[in-house]
C-alpha cells in the first residue's frame, strides 16, 4: 500500500507521527482508492482513535 501525507509520499510511521502531533480540532481527510487494502484504512482509523481524534472525514470518488 501507498500512503500520502499532504499529497507527499509517506510511510506508515510518518502518518502515525503526523496524526499524533495534530490538534484535535484539525480536520483529517481520508482518501482511499478501490485498490487500497482495507487493513491499511483500519490502521489509520486506529491511530486516530488512539489519539482520541474524531474530527475526520472520508472522501470518496464517484464512478465516472
N, C-alpha and C positions, 0 to 999 in steps of 0.2 A: 504494500500500500504506500501511497504517497501522501504526505501531509504538507499543507501550506499554512503559513502564518503571515498575515498581512500580504498575501499574494507572493510570498517568497518561500521557496522550498525549505522545509524544516523536518527534523527528525522528531520522534515521539517525545524525547526528553525536553527538547526546546519548547514543544507545545505545552507540555506539563508545567514547565517553569514559567512560561508566559501566563498560563491560567492562574497559577498560584500567586503571581505578583499583581494580578488585576484587582482593581477596586470593585466591590460587589455591585456598584451602580453601572459599571461598564457593560454594554450590551455585546454579547458574543454571538456572532453569526456562524452557524454551522452549515456547510455546504457539502454535499456528497453526490457522487455520480452513480450510475447504475452498476458500475464495475467495482465499487468500493466494498470491502468486506464489512459485514455488519459488526463483527467483533471490534474493528477499529473505531467505529462510531460509538460503540458502547464504552470503550476505553476513555474517549473524550468526555462522554457524559459522566463517567465515574470520577474523572478529575474534577469536573465542575461540582459534582455532589460532595466530594471530599473537601472542597473549598467552601461549600455551602453557597455556591454561586448559582442563583436561579434565574438570572437575567440573561437568557439566551433565546435565540430563535433559530428554527430550522428552515433553511431555504431550499426550495426545490425548483426544478425547471419543468415547464410544461412541455409535453410532447409536441413536436412541430409537424 
